[in-house]
């Protein structure tokens, strides 16, 4: 008979972090999402414009 390792429970590090109440609110807040949308677009435009020099 071959000795098979016995599986043990996973450690807490293996699970994804649980979002806080603030993070959940910001994910649903349309004003915050609009601001983040424009910030992301500005970052992309900086890369695109910088590549055309």
C-alpha positions as CSV (number, residue, x, y, z in Angstrom):
1,X,0.0,0.0,0.0
2,X,1.3,3.4,-1.0
3,X,1.2,6.2,1.7
4,X,-0.8,9.1,0.3
5,X,-0.4,12.5,1.9
6,X,-3.5,13.5,3.9
7,X,-4.8,16.9,2.6
8,X,-5.0,19.6,5.3
9,X,-7.1,22.7,5.4
10,X,-6.1,25.7,3.5
11,X,-4.4,28.6,5.3
12,X,-6.1,32.1,5.4
13,X,-3.5,33.4,2.9
14,X,-5.1,31.2,0.2
15,X,-8.5,32.9,0.3
16,X,-9.2,36.3,-1.4
17,X,-9.5,39.3,0.8
18,X,-13.0,40.3,1.9
19,X,-13.9,43.9,0.7
20,X,-14.7,46.4,3.4
21,X,-17.9,48.3,3.6
22,X,-16.1,51.4,2.2
23,X,-14.8,49.4,-0.8
24,X,-18.2,48.0,-1.5
25,X,-19.7,51.5,-1.4
26,X,-17.1,52.9,-3.8
27,X,-17.7,50.0,-6.2
28,X,-21.3,51.0,-6.5
29,X,-20.9,54.8,-6.3
30,X,-21.4,56.2,-9.8
31,X,-19.6,59.5,-9.0
32,X,-16.5,57.7,-7.9
33,X,-16.7,55.4,-11.0
34,X,-16.9,58.4,-13.3
35,X,-13.8,60.0,-11.7
36,X,-11.9,56.7,-11.9
37,X,-13.0,56.3,-15.6
38,X,-11.5,59.7,-16.5
39,X,-8.3,59.1,-14.5
40,X,-7.8,55.8,-16.3
41,X,-8.4,57.5,-19.7
42,X,-5.9,60.2,-18.9
43,X,-3.3,57.6,-18.1
44,X,-3.9,55.8,-21.3
45,X,-3.8,59.0,-23.3
46,X,-0.4,59.9,-21.7
47,X,1.0,56.5,-22.9
48,X,-0.5,56.9,-26.4
49,X,0.7,60.5,-26.9
50,X,4.1,59.7,-25.4
51,X,4.5,56.9,-27.9
52,X,4.0,59.3,-30.9
53,X,6.9,61.5,-30.2
